[in-house]
Amino acid sequence: MSKEKNEKPLLPKTPKSDDQKSKFSFYWVYGLLAVIFIGLQFYSWDTGTKRIEKGELLKMLQEQDVDSIILVNKESAEIFVKAERLSKYKGEDGKPKSKKVTFGVSQPDFLYQIGEVGTFEDDLRRAQEGISNPVFAKIVSRRNWTTEILGWILPVLLLVGVWFFIMRMMSRGAGGAGGQIFNIGKSKAQLFDKNTNVNVTFKDVAGLEEAKVEIMEIVDFLKNPDKYTKLGGKIPKGVLLVGPPGTGKTLLAKSVAGEAHVPFFSISGSDFVEMFVGVGASRVRDLFKQAKEKSPCIIFIDEIDAIGRARGKNPATGANDERENTLNQLLTEMDGFGTNSGVIVLAATNRADILDRALMRAGRFDRQIYVELPDLEGRKEIFDVHMRPLKLDGSVDKDFLAKQTPGFSGADIANVCNEAALIAARHSHENINKQDFMDAIDRIIGGLEKKNKIISVSEKKVIAFHEAGHATASWLLEHAHPLVKVTIVPRGKSLGAAWYLPEERSITTYEQMFDELVATLGGRAAEQVIFGKISTGALSDLEKVTKQAYAMVTYYGLSKKVGNISFYDSTGQQEFAFSKPFSEKTNEVIDEEISTIVESAYTKAVQILTDNQDGLTQLANKLLEKEVIFGEDLEQIFGKRQWVREEIPHVVNGTEYEQKLPSPAAEDNAGTSN
């Protein structure tokens, strides 16, 4: 990424090699031969002999100027005139004709195209009646060897040319020379070396300081190997990058390619998979063969779970699985009987739980680097990187934006910056301001705002009390996330939404999770308290509550009846299991506990809203009036929260929209209806 703002990095032009300057193509040869053969086919081999009509021929016969007539293949007649009479006739050039001899053979003086042989002979007989020495046609057969040879050779050449053309097109469509049918087992890895410009460096990777330390150590080893080998150390053979999608694993690999200055092979795990048997293993062998020839070098395999899935765990495939054969070859190449020094394997995946244990062991992937979602400081650095090419005004504060985006990955932040630029351009702003960033985050989290969606008055009132119930319950609960904004303007699939600013926790207690359940059920509880009936608008709320209560009971051991037992499987093998890891009796207990927890939370939500029904009504009416309310509106109705955390940014001037920002982890699509 270029450090200069608003300028696209210009890549230096590499000089073309001799092969690139003058590349010979056999297509020109094929085309030239085809033109020659076609021209020979239609070329007339006569030497300018004049063709005559029937009247001229009959006159020659009557005047006894004709010496002989040769009928060739019963198609044309060659007329030979007597030598002493030839001067009275003129040729094509208007000059008197003379005898022509080619290769010792006399050429005919005139040509006549006949129709039928019988009619032609009758014409000759009638024209020479009364003549003492009539001239009759001599029939001969001649073979045109050129035409016959071309008739055999031209179709063969045409078939060969079509075959070569099809093969060349197949090779281009499959990736050049490596995609030809005879080279299908060749590796598809893309090589980056000193002649290839890779503009991504470690300066462009933000928020991954711990991961960069270990990656930079490998790059330093490739640059200064003596620093480590003199102490007896060995560089790790493999490094596995593990983390959620969008956290920067591939970006980290790109920075290694830009910093290492050694040959860098980049390939995706899916590139090894092919419909032909044995192709995956062959490509692995070819990849490591190329890497050993260019040692020291780095091989980067993105999404390695495409071939690294645990063997024998997928019941949908047979014993002779092509993916397993590819994995076996990869295991052998990384750490097998043969030596593999100087080749470092860098891989990335977000599904480390399904990888084969033999692939994860030391000696193959010695290091596993966990690339987690960025924290507050990491988000500041990521915003700083992605704001470099943007034209910003003074109102944009990266520290404020970082506080408002908990749970965002690096890719999410990059998307926020890009959306902000697009929104600013849509509104014809000269610079990107703070409001553009706020609108961008709302757009990414909640979806497109639908102000023209038709909603009846009664439905709008239900939605307003539903969202006000969420806001009231979360404001009055100690461990619930503080409210940032509530809206009843439809956005995406939801009819209304409430955004919160979640606390960044490393561990969570039962009380915290229970309060979150109460706040989530506050929408349906408000409908029960105010209208005495409930609707389908709490679909997403119920889904979230059910999943969270199930996790509390079966994963976290937060149920007294089930006890300190967890049925969570970190290996991911339960995906292929046909039975649950607990008995039917335990299943009944789990169902009872989940129902008990959810109903207790709902009862508490109803109690809180009943005790504060006046405030709930005021808040809902204000929401109906403004359609969007903020945290200070709740503060005016219910007073300040008793539990204030220092990391929550102070929000002032409720009418200023840019100071209210939703969080992806706390969005509530409670308005979604079935």
C-alpha positions as CSV (number, residue, x, y, z in Angstrom):
1,M,0.0,0.0,0.0
2,S,1.4,3.4,-0.9
3,K,2.1,5.8,1.8
4,E,1.1,8.8,-0.3
5,K,-2.5,9.8,-0.2
6,N,-4.8,9.7,-3.2
7,E,-2.1,8.2,-5.4
8,K,-2.2,4.8,-6.9
9,P,1.2,3.1,-6.6
10,L,3.0,2.8,-9.9
11,L,4.7,-0.4,-10.5
12,P,8.1,-0.1,-12.3
13,K,8.1,-1.7,-15.8
14,T,10.3,-4.7,-16.0
15,P,12.3,-4.9,-19.2
16,K,11.0,-7.4,-21.7
17,S,13.2,-10.4,-22.5
18,D,14.1,-11.5,-26.0
19,D,11.4,-14.1,-26.0
20,Q,8.8,-11.5,-25.1
21,K,10.0,-9.0,-27.7
22,S,9.9,-11.4,-30.7
23,K,7.8,-14.4,-30.1
24,F,7.4,-16.8,-33.1
25,S,4.0,-18.3,-33.7
26,F,3.5,-21.4,-35.8
27,Y,0.0,-20.1,-36.7
28,W,1.7,-18.0,-39.4
29,V,3.2,-21.1,-40.9
30,Y,-0.1,-22.9,-40.9
31,G,-1.9,-20.0,-42.5
32,L,0.8,-19.6,-45.2
33,L,0.7,-23.2,-46.2
34,A,-3.1,-23.2,-46.3
35,V,-3.0,-20.1,-48.7
36,I,-0.4,-21.8,-50.9
37,F,-2.3,-25.1,-51.2
38,I,-5.6,-23.3,-51.9
39,G,-3.9,-21.1,-54.5
40,L,-2.5,-24.2,-56.2
41,Q,-5.9,-25.8,-56.3
42,F,-7.4,-22.9,-58.2
43,Y,-4.4,-21.9,-60.3
44,S,-4.8,-22.3,-64.1
45,W,-1.8,-24.2,-65.5
46,D,-2.3,-23.1,-69.1
47,T,0.3,-20.8,-70.5
48,G,-2.0,-18.0,-71.8
49,T,-3.5,-20.1,-74.6
50,K,-6.4,-18.3,-76.3
51,R,-9.8,-19.9,-76.0
52,I,-12.0,-19.8,-79.2
53,E,-15.7,-20.2,-79.9
54,K,-17.4,-22.8,-82.0
55,G,-17.7,-20.5,-85.1
56,E,-14.0,-19.7,-85.1
57,L,-13.1,-23.4,-84.9
58,L,-15.5,-24.4,-87.8
59,K,-14.0,-21.6,-90.0
60,M,-10.5,-22.9,-89.2
61,L,-11.6,-26.4,-90.3
62,Q,-13.2,-25.1,-93.5
63,E,-10.1,-23.2,-94.4
64,Q,-7.9,-26.3,-93.7
65,D,-5.7,-24.3,-91.2
66,V,-6.0,-27.0,-88.5
67,D,-3.2,-29.5,-88.2
68,S,-4.6,-31.7,-85.4
69,I,-7.2,-31.7,-82.6
70,I,-6.6,-33.5,-79.3
71,L,-9.7,-34.1,-77.1
72,V,-8.5,-34.2,-73.5
73,N,-10.5,-36.2,-71.0
74,K,-13.6,-35.6,-73.2
75,E,-13.8,-32.1,-71.7
76,S,-11.7,-29.7,-73.8
77,A,-10.1,-29.7,-77.2
78,E,-6.6,-28.6,-77.9
79,I,-6.3,-27.0,-81.4
80,F,-2.9,-27.2,-83.2
81,V,-2.7,-24.9,-86.3
82,K,-0.4,-25.6,-89.2
83,A,2.9,-23.7,-88.9
84,E,2.6,-22.0,-92.3
85,R,-0.9,-20.8,-91.4
86,L,-0.3,-19.7,-87.8
87,S,0.8,-16.1,-88.7
88,K,-2.7,-15.2,-89.8
89,Y,-4.0,-15.5,-86.3
90,K,-3.4,-13.2,-83.4
91,G,-2.9,-14.1,-79.7
92,E,-4.2,-12.6,-76.5
93,D,-1.7,-9.7,-76.8
94,G,-2.8,-8.8,-80.3
95,K,0.4,-10.0,-81.9
96,P,0.6,-12.8,-84.6
97,K,0.8,-16.2,-82.9
98,S,3.9,-18.3,-83.0
99,K,4.6,-21.9,-81.9
100,K,5.4,-22.3,-78.2
101,V,7.4,-25.1,-76.7
102,T,7.6,-25.8,-73.0
103,F,10.1,-28.4,-71.7
104,G,10.4,-29.8,-75.3
105,V,6.6,-30.2,-75.7
106,S,4.6,-28.1,-78.2
107,Q,1.8,-26.2,-76.6
108,P,-1.6,-26.0,-78.2
109,D,-2.4,-22.8,-80.2
110,F,-6.0,-22.6,-79.2
111,L,-8.4,-24.2,-76.7
112,Y,-12.1,-25.0,-77.2
113,Q,-14.5,-26.1,-74.4
114,I,-16.8,-28.8,-75.7
115,G,-20.2,-29.9,-74.5
116,E,-20.8,-33.5,-75.6
117,V,-18.3,-35.6,-77.4
118,G,-20.8,-37.0,-80.0
119,T,-22.1,-33.5,-80.9
120,F,-18.5,-32.2,-81.2
121,E,-17.5,-35.0,-83.6
122,D,-20.7,-34.4,-85.7
123,D,-19.8,-30.7,-85.9
124,L,-16.3,-31.6,-87.1
125,R,-17.7,-33.9,-89.8
126,R,-20.2,-31.4,-91.1
127,A,-17.7,-28.6,-91.2
128,Q,-15.2,-30.7,-93.3
129,E,-17.6,-32.2,-95.8
130,G,-16.0,-32.2,-99.3
131,I,-12.5,-31.8,-97.9
132,S,-10.1,-34.5,-99.0
133,N,-8.0,-34.7,-95.8
134,P,-10.4,-34.0,-92.9
135,V,-9.1,-33.6,-89.4
136,F,-10.7,-35.6,-86.6
137,A,-10.3,-35.4,-82.8
138,K,-7.8,-37.7,-81.1
139,I,-9.1,-38.6,-77.6
140,V,-6.5,-38.8,-74.8
141,S,-6.7,-39.2,-71.0
142,R,-4.6,-37.0,-68.7
143,R,-4.4,-37.1,-64.9
144,N,-4.0,-33.8,-63.0
145,W,-1.6,-35.0,-60.3
146,T,-1.6,-31.7,-58.5
147,T,-5.4,-31.8,-58.0
148,E,-5.3,-35.4,-56.8
149,I,-2.5,-34.9,-54.4
150,L,-4.1,-31.8,-52.9
151,G,-7.3,-33.7,-52.6
152,W,-5.6,-36.2,-50.3
153,I,-3.2,-33.9,-48.4
154,L,-5.4,-30.8,-47.8
155,P,-8.0,-32.6,-45.6
156,V,-5.3,-34.2,-43.6
157,L,-3.5,-30.9,-43.0
158,L,-6.9,-29.4,-42.1
159,L,-7.6,-32.0,-39.5
160,V,-4.1,-31.7,-38.0
161,G,-4.4,-27.9,-37.9
162,V,-7.8,-28.1,-36.1
163,W,-6.3,-30.6,-33.6
164,F,-3.4,-28.3,-32.8
165,F,-5.7,-25.3,-32.5
166,I,-8.0,-27.1,-30.0
167,M,-5.1,-28.3,-27.9
168,R,-3.7,-24.8,-27.7
169,M,-7.0,-23.4,-26.7
170,M,-7.4,-26.1,-24.0
171,S,-4.0,-25.3,-22.6
172,R,-4.8,-21.6,-22.5
173,G,-8.1,-22.2,-20.7
174,A,-6.5,-24.4,-18.1
175,G,-3.6,-22.1,-17.2
176,G,-1.0,-22.1,-19.9
177,A,1.6,-24.8,-20.3
178,G,0.8,-26.3,-16.9
179,G,-2.8,-26.8,-17.9
180,Q,-2.1,-29.0,-21.0
181,I,-3.6,-32.5,-20.7
182,F,-0.1,-34.0,-20.5
183,N,0.9,-31.5,-17.7
184,I,-2.2,-31.7,-15.6
185,G,-0.2,-33.0,-12.7
186,K,2.0,-29.9,-12.6
187,S,1.7,-27.4,-9.8
188,K,-0.4,-24.3,-10.2
189,A,1.5,-22.3,-7.6
190,Q,2.2,-18.7,-8.4
191,L,5.8,-17.7,-8.0
192,F,6.9,-14.4,-6.5
193,D,10.6,-13.7,-6.7
194,K,12.9,-10.7,-7.0
195,N,11.5,-9.9,-10.5
196,T,8.0,-9.7,-9.1
197,N,6.8,-6.5,-7.4
198,V,5.0,-7.2,-4.1
199,N,4.1,-3.8,-2.5
200,V,2.7,-5.2,0.8
201,T,5.1,-4.9,3.7
202,F,4.8,-5.3,7.5
203,K,4.0,-1.6,7.8
204,D,0.7,-2.3,6.0
205,V,-0.3,-5.0,8.5
206,A,-1.8,-3.4,11.7
207,G,-3.3,-4.9,14.8
208,L,-1.3,-8.2,14.6
209,E,1.8,-7.3,16.6
210,E,2.2,-10.6,18.3
211,A,1.8,-12.5,15.1
212,K,4.2,-10.2,13.3
213,V,6.9,-10.9,15.8
214,E,7.0,-14.6,15.0
215,I,6.6,-14.1,11.3
216,M,9.3,-11.5,11.2
217,E,11.6,-14.0,13.0
218,I,11.3,-16.4,10.0
219,V,12.0,-13.6,7.6
220,D,15.0,-12.6,9.6
221,F,16.3,-16.2,9.5
222,L,16.1,-16.2,5.7
223,K,18.0,-13.0,5.6
224,N,20.6,-13.7,8.3
225,P,20.7,-17.5,8.9
226,D,24.1,-17.4,10.6
227,K,22.6,-15.5,13.5
228,Y,20.5,-18.7,14.4
229,T,22.6,-21.6,13.1
230,K,25.7,-20.6,15.0
231,L,23.8,-21.3,18.2
232,G,22.5,-24.7,16.9
233,G,19.0,-23.5,16.2
234,K,16.9,-24.6,13.3
235,I,14.2,-22.6,11.6
236,P,10.6,-23.9,11.9
237,K,9.6,-26.1,9.0
238,G,6.0,-24.9,9.0
239,V,3.9,-22.0,10.4
240,L,0.1,-22.3,10.6
241,L,-2.0,-19.1,10.8
242,V,-5.3,-19.7,12.5
243,G,-8.1,-17.2,13.1
244,P,-11.6,-16.0,12.2
245,P,-12.3,-14.8,8.6
246,G,-11.1,-11.3,7.8
247,T,-8.5,-11.0,10.5
248,G,-5.6,-10.7,8.1
249,K,-4.0,-14.1,7.6
250,T,-3.6,-13.8,3.9
251,L,-2.5,-10.2,4.3
252,L,0.2,-11.4,6.7
253,A,1.4,-13.9,4.1
254,K,1.5,-11.2,1.5
255,S,3.7,-9.1,3.7
256,V,6.1,-12.0,4.1
257,A,6.3,-12.2,0.3
258,G,7.1,-8.5,0.2
259,E,9.7,-8.6,3.0
260,A,11.5,-12.0,2.7
261,H,13.2,-11.4,-0.7
262,V,13.3,-15.1,-1.4
263,P,11.2,-17.2,-3.9
264,F,7.6,-17.3,-2.6
265,F,5.2,-19.9,-3.9
266,S,1.5,-19.0,-3.4
267,I,-1.3,-21.6,-3.9
268,S,-4.7,-22.4,-2.6
269,G,-5.7,-25.7,-1.0
270,S,-8.4,-26.2,-3.6
271,D,-5.8,-26.0,-6.4
272,F,-4.7,-29.5,-5.4
273,V,-8.1,-31.0,-5.8
274,E,-8.9,-32.4,-9.3
275,M,-11.4,-34.8,-10.8
276,F,-8.6,-37.1,-12.0
277,V,-7.2,-39.6,-9.6
278,G,-3.6,-38.9,-8.4
279,V,-3.5,-35.4,-9.7
280,G,-3.5,-33.8,-6.2
281,A,-0.5,-35.9,-5.0
282,S,1.3,-35.2,-8.3
283,R,0.9,-31.5,-7.9
284,V,2.2,-31.6,-4.3
285,R,5.3,-33.5,-5.5
286,D,5.9,-31.0,-8.3
287,L,5.4,-28.0,-6.0
288,F,8.0,-29.2,-3.5
289,K,10.3,-30.2,-6.4
290,Q,10.2,-26.6,-7.7
291,A,10.6,-25.3,-4.1
292,K,13.7,-27.4,-3.5
293,E,15.3,-26.2,-6.7
294,K,14.9,-22.6,-5.5
295,S,15.8,-23.2,-1.9
296,P,15.7,-21.3,0.4
297,C,12.1,-20.4,-0.3
298,I,8.6,-20.2,1.2
299,I,5.4,-22.1,0.2
300,F,2.1,-20.4,1.2
301,I,-1.0,-22.7,1.1
302,D,-4.1,-20.7,1.7
303,E,-7.2,-22.4,3.1
304,I,-5.3,-25.6,3.8
305,D,-8.4,-27.2,5.3
306,A,-9.4,-28.0,1.7
307,I,-6.9,-30.9,1.7
308,G,-5.9,-31.1,5.4
309,R,-9.2,-32.4,6.7
310,A,-8.8,-35.2,9.2
311,R,-8.6,-38.6,7.4
312,G,-11.4,-41.2,7.7
313,K,-13.8,-38.7,9.4
314,N,-16.1,-38.1,6.4
315,P,-18.6,-40.9,5.9
316,A,-19.7,-39.5,2.5
317,T,-16.5,-40.6,0.9
318,G,-15.0,-44.1,0.4
319,A,-11.7,-45.4,1.8
320,N,-9.8,-44.4,-1.3
321,D,-10.4,-40.6,-1.1
322,E,-8.4,-38.4,-3.4
323,R,-8.2,-35.7,-0.7
324,E,-6.6,-38.2,1.7
325,N,-4.0,-39.2,-1.0
326,T,-3.2,-35.6,-1.5
327,L,-2.8,-35.1,2.3
328,N,-0.6,-38.2,2.6
329,Q,1.7,-36.8,0.0
330,L,1.8,-33.4,1.7
331,L,2.7,-35.1,5.0
332,T,5.5,-37.0,3.4
333,E,6.9,-33.9,1.6
334,M,6.8,-31.8,4.7
335,D,8.5,-34.3,7.0
336,G,9.2,-37.6,5.5
337,F,12.1,-39.9,4.8
338,G,13.8,-37.5,2.4
339,T,15.3,-34.2,3.3
340,N,13.4,-31.0,2.9
341,S,15.8,-28.3,4.1
342,G,15.4,-24.7,3.1
343,V,11.7,-24.9,2.4
344,I,9.3,-23.3,4.8
345,V,5.6,-24.0,4.6
346,L,3.3,-21.2,5.6
347,A,-0.4,-22.1,5.7
348,A,-3.7,-20.3,6.7
349,T,-7.1,-21.6,7.8
350,N,-10.1,-20.6,9.9
351,R,-11.0,-24.3,10.6
352,A,-8.0,-25.6,12.5
353,D,-10.3,-27.9,14.5
354,I,-10.9,-30.2,11.5
355,L,-7.3,-30.5,10.4
356,D,-5.6,-33.9,10.6
357,R,-3.5,-34.4,13.8
358,A,-0.5,-35.7,11.8
359,L,-0.4,-32.4,9.9
360,M,-0.5,-30.3,13.1
361,R,2.3,-32.1,14.9
362,A,5.7,-30.5,15.5
363,G,8.1,-31.2,12.7
364,R,5.5,-30.2,10.1
365,F,3.8,-27.2,11.6
366,D,6.1,-26.3,14.4
367,R,4.3,-23.1,15.2
368,Q,0.6,-22.2,15.3
369,I,-0.1,-18.5,15.3
370,Y,-3.6,-17.4,16.4
371,V,-4.7,-14.3,14.5
372,E,-7.5,-13.0,16.7
373,L,-10.0,-10.2,16.2
374,P,-8.2,-6.9,17.0
375,D,-8.6,-5.2,20.3
376,L,-9.1,-1.4,20.8
377,E,-5.4,-0.5,20.0
378,G,-5.4,-2.9,17.1
379,R,-8.5,-1.3,15.6
380,K,-6.9,2.1,15.9
381,E,-3.9,0.9,13.9
382,I,-6.1,-0.7,11.3
383,F,-8.1,2.4,10.9
384,D,-4.9,4.3,10.5
385,V,-3.7,2.0,7.7
386,H,-7.0,2.1,5.7
387,M,-7.4,5.9,6.2
388,R,-4.1,6.7,4.4
389,P,-5.5,7.0,0.9
390,L,-8.7,8.8,2.0
391,K,-9.4,12.5,2.0
392,L,-10.6,13.2,5.5
393,D,-11.7,16.4,7.3
394,G,-10.9,17.3,10.8
395,S,-14.0,15.8,12.4
396,V,-12.8,12.2,11.8
397,D,-11.3,10.7,14.9
398,K,-9.9,7.2,14.6
399,D,-9.8,6.7,18.4
400,F,-13.6,7.4,18.5
401,L,-14.2,5.0,15.6
402,A,-12.1,2.3,17.2
403,K,-14.2,2.5,20.4
404,Q,-17.4,2.3,18.4
405,T,-16.5,-0.9,16.5
406,P,-15.9,-3.7,19.0
407,G,-15.9,-7.2,17.3
408,F,-14.9,-5.8,13.9
409,S,-12.2,-7.6,12.0
410,G,-9.6,-6.0,9.8
411,A,-11.8,-6.7,6.7
412,D,-14.8,-5.1,8.4
413,I,-12.8,-2.0,9.1
414,A,-11.6,-1.8,5.5
415,N,-15.2,-2.1,4.4
416,V,-16.2,0.7,6.7
417,C,-13.6,3.0,5.2
418,N,-14.6,2.2,1.7
419,E,-18.3,2.6,2.4
420,A,-17.6,5.9,4.0
421,A,-15.8,7.1,0.9
422,L,-18.7,5.9,-1.3
423,I,-21.3,7.6,0.9
424,A,-19.3,10.9,0.9
425,A,-19.1,10.7,-2.9
426,R,-22.8,10.0,-3.1
427,H,-23.5,13.2,-1.2
428,S,-21.0,15.2,-3.2
429,H,-18.7,15.9,-0.2
430,E,-15.3,17.2,-0.9
431,N,-13.9,15.3,2.1
432,I,-15.1,12.3,4.2
433,N,-16.5,13.5,7.5
434,K,-17.5,11.8,10.7
435,Q,-21.1,11.5,9.7
436,D,-20.1,9.5,6.6
437,F,-18.3,7.0,8.8
438,M,-21.3,6.7,11.1
439,D,-23.7,6.0,8.1
440,A,-21.2,3.5,6.7
441,I,-21.2,1.5,10.0
442,D,-25.0,1.6,10.2
443,R,-25.2,0.4,6.6
444,I,-22.8,-2.5,7.2
445,I,-24.3,-3.7,10.5
446,G,-28.0,-3.2,10.0
447,G,-28.4,-3.2,6.2
448,L,-29.9,-0.7,3.9
449,E,-32.4,1.8,5.5
450,K,-35.9,1.4,4.0
451,K,-37.7,4.7,4.8
452,N,-40.5,4.1,2.3
453,K,-41.5,0.7,3.6
454,I,-45.3,0.8,4.3
455,I,-46.1,-0.1,7.9
456,S,-49.6,0.4,9.5
457,V,-50.1,2.6,12.5
458,S,-50.9,-0.3,14.8
459,E,-47.8,-2.3,13.7
460,K,-45.6,0.7,14.1
461,K,-46.8,1.1,17.7
462,V,-46.1,-2.5,18.5
463,I,-42.6,-2.2,17.0
464,A,-42.0,1.0,19.0
465,F,-42.9,-0.6,22.4
466,H,-40.9,-3.7,21.4
467,E,-37.8,-1.7,20.9
468,A,-38.5,0.5,23.9
469,G,-38.7,-2.7,26.0
470,H,-35.2,-3.7,24.9
471,A,-33.9,-0.3,25.7
472,T,-35.6,0.0,29.1
473,A,-34.5,-3.5,30.3
474,S,-30.9,-3.0,29.2
475,W,-30.7,0.4,30.9
476,L,-32.0,-0.9,34.2
477,L,-29.9,-4.1,34.3
478,E,-26.4,-4.1,35.8
479,H,-24.7,-6.5,33.4
480,A,-26.6,-5.6,30.2
481,H,-24.8,-3.7,27.5
482,P,-25.4,0.1,27.5
483,L,-27.7,1.4,24.8
484,V,-26.4,3.6,22.0
485,K,-29.3,4.0,19.6
486,V,-32.8,2.7,19.0
487,T,-34.7,3.1,15.7
488,I,-38.0,1.9,14.3
489,V,-37.0,2.7,10.7
490,P,-36.9,-0.6,8.8
491,R,-33.3,-1.5,7.9
492,G,-32.4,-4.7,6.1
493,K,-34.7,-7.5,7.1
494,S,-35.6,-6.0,10.5
495,L,-38.5,-3.7,11.2
496,G,-36.7,-2.1,14.1
497,A,-33.3,-2.3,15.8
498,A,-31.5,-1.4,19.0
499,W,-27.7,-1.0,19.1
500,Y,-25.5,-1.4,22.1
501,L,-21.9,-0.9,23.0
502,P,-20.8,-4.3,24.4
503,E,-18.1,-4.5,26.9
504,E,-15.0,-6.3,25.7
505,R,-14.8,-9.2,28.1
506,S,-12.4,-12.1,28.3
507,I,-14.6,-14.2,30.6
508,T,-18.3,-14.0,31.3
509,T,-20.2,-14.9,34.4
510,Y,-23.7,-16.5,34.8
511,E,-25.1,-13.2,36.0
512,Q,-23.8,-11.3,33.0
513,M,-25.2,-13.9,30.5
514,F,-28.6,-14.0,32.4
515,D,-28.9,-10.2,32.2
516,E,-28.3,-10.3,28.5
517,L,-31.1,-12.9,28.2
518,V,-33.4,-10.6,30.1
519,A,-32.6,-7.6,27.9
520,T,-33.1,-9.7,24.8
521,L,-36.5,-10.8,26.0
522,G,-37.5,-7.2,26.9
523,G,-39.1,-6.7,23.5
524,R,-41.6,-9.5,23.8
525,A,-42.1,-8.7,27.5
526,A,-43.1,-5.1,26.6
527,E,-45.7,-6.4,24.2
528,Q,-47.2,-8.6,26.9
529,V,-47.2,-5.8,29.5
530,I,-48.6,-3.1,27.2
531,F,-50.9,-5.0,24.9
532,G,-51.6,-8.2,26.8
533,K,-50.6,-10.3,23.7
534,I,-47.5,-11.2,21.8
535,S,-46.5,-11.2,18.1
536,T,-44.0,-12.9,15.8
537,G,-41.7,-9.9,15.9
538,A,-39.4,-11.5,18.4
539,L,-38.2,-14.3,16.1
540,S,-34.5,-13.3,16.1
541,D,-34.7,-12.6,19.9
542,L,-36.0,-16.1,20.6
543,E,-33.4,-17.6,18.4
544,K,-30.6,-15.8,20.1
545,V,-31.9,-16.6,23.6
546,T,-32.4,-20.3,22.8
547,K,-28.8,-20.7,21.5
548,Q,-27.3,-18.8,24.4
549,A,-29.3,-20.8,27.0
550,Y,-28.3,-24.0,25.3
551,A,-24.6,-23.0,25.4
552,M,-24.9,-22.1,29.1
553,V,-26.3,-25.5,29.9
554,T,-24.3,-27.8,27.6
555,Y,-21.1,-26.0,27.0
556,Y,-20.3,-23.7,29.9
557,G,-21.6,-25.9,32.8
558,L,-23.8,-23.1,34.2
559,S,-26.7,-25.3,35.1
560,K,-27.1,-26.8,38.6
561,K,-29.0,-29.9,37.5
562,V,-26.6,-30.8,34.7
563,G,-23.6,-29.8,36.7
564,N,-20.0,-29.0,35.7
565,I,-20.2,-31.0,32.5
566,S,-19.5,-29.7,29.0
567,F,-20.5,-31.5,25.8
568,Y,-18.6,-29.1,23.6
569,D,-16.2,-30.8,21.1
570,S,-13.3,-28.6,20.1
571,T,-12.2,-31.1,17.5
572,G,-15.4,-30.6,15.4
573,Q,-15.9,-34.3,15.0
574,Q,-19.5,-34.1,16.3
575,E,-20.4,-32.8,12.8
576,F,-20.2,-36.3,11.5
577,A,-21.8,-38.0,14.5
578,F,-25.3,-39.5,14.2
579,S,-25.9,-39.6,17.9
580,K,-25.7,-37.0,20.7
581,P,-22.9,-37.2,23.3
582,F,-25.5,-37.6,26.1
583,S,-28.3,-40.0,27.0
584,E,-32.0,-39.4,26.5
585,K,-32.5,-38.8,30.2
586,T,-29.8,-36.2,30.2
587,N,-31.4,-34.7,27.1
588,E,-34.6,-34.2,29.0
589,V,-32.8,-32.6,31.9
590,I,-31.1,-30.2,29.4
591,D,-34.4,-29.3,27.8
592,E,-35.9,-28.6,31.2
593,E,-32.9,-26.4,32.3
594,I,-33.0,-24.4,29.1
595,S,-36.7,-23.8,29.4
596,T,-36.2,-22.8,33.1
597,I,-33.5,-20.3,32.4
598,V,-35.4,-18.7,29.5
599,E,-38.7,-18.5,31.4
600,S,-36.9,-17.0,34.4
601,A,-35.3,-14.4,32.3
602,Y,-38.7,-13.6,30.6
603,T,-40.4,-13.3,34.0
604,K,-37.7,-10.9,35.2
605,A,-38.1,-8.8,32.1
606,V,-41.9,-8.6,32.6
607,Q,-41.4,-7.6,36.2
608,I,-38.9,-4.9,35.4
609,L,-41.1,-3.4,32.7
610,T,-44.2,-3.6,34.8
611,D,-42.4,-1.7,37.6
612,N,-41.3,0.9,35.1
613,Q,-44.3,1.0,32.8
614,D,-44.6,4.8,32.8
615,G,-41.1,5.2,31.7
616,L,-41.5,2.6,29.0
617,T,-44.6,4.4,27.7
618,Q,-42.8,7.7,27.6
619,L,-39.9,6.2,25.7
620,A,-42.1,4.4,23.2
621,N,-44.0,7.6,22.5
622,K,-40.8,9.5,22.0
623,L,-39.7,6.8,19.6
624,L,-42.9,7.0,17.6
625,E,-42.3,10.8,17.4
626,K,-38.6,10.9,16.5
627,E,-38.2,7.3,15.0
628,V,-34.6,7.4,16.4
629,I,-33.6,7.9,20.1
630,F,-30.3,7.8,21.9
631,G,-28.8,7.0,25.2
632,E,-29.4,10.4,26.7
633,D,-33.1,10.1,26.0
634,L,-33.2,7.2,28.4
635,E,-31.2,9.2,30.8
636,Q,-33.8,11.9,30.8
637,I,-36.6,9.4,31.6
638,F,-34.9,6.9,33.9
639,G,-32.0,8.9,35.2
640,K,-28.3,8.0,35.0
641,R,-27.3,4.4,35.0
642,Q,-25.9,3.2,38.3
643,W,-23.3,1.1,36.6
644,V,-21.1,3.2,34.3
645,R,-17.9,1.8,32.8
646,E,-15.0,4.1,32.0
647,E,-14.4,2.7,28.5
648,I,-17.9,3.8,27.3
649,P,-17.4,7.0,25.4
650,H,-19.4,10.0,26.7
651,V,-22.3,10.8,24.4
652,V,-23.6,14.3,24.3
653,N,-26.1,16.2,22.1
654,G,-28.6,13.5,21.3
655,T,-29.6,15.2,18.1
656,E,-26.1,14.8,16.7
657,Y,-26.3,11.4,14.9
658,E,-22.5,11.0,14.5
659,Q,-22.1,10.5,18.2
660,K,-24.2,7.3,18.2
661,L,-22.7,4.2,16.6
662,P,-24.0,0.6,16.6
663,S,-22.0,-2.4,17.4
664,P,-22.1,-5.6,15.3
665,A,-22.1,-7.8,18.3
666,A,-25.1,-6.1,19.9
667,E,-27.4,-5.5,17.0
668,D,-31.0,-6.5,17.7
669,N,-33.2,-7.5,14.8
670,A,-36.2,-7.8,17.1
671,G,-38.5,-6.4,14.5
672,T,-38.1,-9.3,12.1
673,S,-41.4,-11.0,11.5
674,N,-42.2,-14.4,10.0
